[in-house]
Amino acid sequence: MKRVKKPVFFIIAALILALTYTSVFGVYTQNGDTKNTWIKGAGDIRWGIDIRGGVEATFSPAEGVEATAEQLEAAKAIIELRMVSKSITDYEIYTDEANDKIIVRFPWKSGESDFDPEKAIEEISATALLTFREGKSYETQTVDGEGNPVYQTPTGTTAENIILEGSDVTEAKPVMQENSTSGSYDYAISLTLSDEGAKKFAEATERLKGKTISIWMDDIMISYPTVNAVITDGKASITGNFTAATASELAAKIQGGALPFALQTSNFSTVNPTLGMKSLDAMVMAGVIAFALIAVFMIIIFKIPGFAAVLTLVGQLAITFAAISGYFPFVNSFTMTLPGLAGIILSIGVGVDANIITASRIKEELGTGKTLDGAIQKGCSNSLWSIIDGNITILIVAIMLIGVFGPSNILSKIFGESTTGAIYSFGYTLLVGVIGNFIMGVFCSRLMIKSLSGFKPLRKKWLFGGADK
């Protein structure tokens, strides 16, 4: 067996512990009354309606507007898109064509403390108006929380000459572009224009070559690039001080476009949780007890491979929490329901099974008289495809659950659209858990076992499941 260097165990263990701590507790700094979030933790998870409750709102067209069935469906699609862009998967949305109404239910924000339903519905009903304007004249200037200038309210020529609107954009997506000045890569939003929008933009860039076309979201100027060339292919981009999260959020707003008519809230109320936080506490406690029992079992039965398995199971949990809480800047906080927690617990069972298969194969090889190194090598190689086969079947099930019970996606053409967010949440956490198991239970666990076998005091067969001679 090719030896793995001894420090590998400590490096992997340190990374697992660091990931676990930061994914659970997050990383925050306090600047006076301002709390800066560097890394999101479990406290940033958005809990579903079943656990924490939420809001029910009824929207209708503004007074004097007679909405058609097609317009209601368009408004519903845009509200749904805004839900998805914020990773709100536990929602319900219906249209009442007879009364020109759209009924929406969705959970509270992760940091909600006022529980004000009127304030909460602004999150999905606000209309973000995108405009490309000539020049960059503005009325007022303020600064944001990070000290960056914010230019507000277009004036003069900039207010009068609108080149493009949001309806002229057919696609918007976050990308990374090379900065021609610094050579670094910055986040931006790539835009694809409609045929009519491409014509208007080509005329404007030809007329304003060497001058500025500013880009505004509502009355805030978000970018003001200089026109360096005539753009005739309908491809444009928005640049600025974007992060991965803000670029994704802005792209989703633009992609959703403006609502076909102004919405007014005709009714809103608080939705009580169907299960509540006590049910959550009970499930978490059951999970902790189960994990502790599993850890004791693995260490007693399999010794060192069992110890490595426990560490990698902790790492698998940390990856799952990170994918849910918004730990990664390109993934928003995910709406967690009780079925989602069930998915996490089930994925831990899958991870335990993978480690037991590997440890058992090593134990069997030691029983046939192989050397320690030979038994570890043979046990790891013989167990690999059994683990992969089992994980792939679960992976397929999880993907199907996400596809069938999630919002609009490619499978909607076959099964129809669904807003069953609870089942979607189960599929999502199960998928993330299985991916975490591939990383931790298959890759890291084996490296840790091989690394520990290099320490002379630990080179005893009984510490790896063999007979105690």
Secondary structure, DSSP 8 states (H G I E B T S, - for coil): -----THHHHHHHHHHHHHHHHHHH-EEEEETTEEEEEE--GGG-EE-HHHH-EEEEEEEE-TT----HHHHHHHHHHHHHHHHHTT--S-EEEEEGGGTEEEEEEE--TT--S--HHHHTHHHH----EEEEEB--EEEEEE-TTS-EEEEEE-HHHHH-EEEEGGGEEEEEEEEEE-TTT--EEEEEEEEE-HHHHHHHHHHHHHTTTSBEEEEETTEEEE--B--S---SSEEEEEEEE-HHHHHHHHHHHHH---SS-EEEEEEEEE--SS-HHHHHHHHHHHHHHHHHHHHHHHHHHSHHHHHHHHHHHHHHHHHHHHHHT-STTS---EE-HHHHHHHHHHHHHHHHHHHHHHHHHHHHHHTT--HHHHHHHHHHHHHHHHHHHHHHHHHHHHHHHHHHSSS-TTHHHH-----HHHHHHHHHHHHHHHHHIIIIIIIHHHHHHHHTTSGGG--GGGGT----
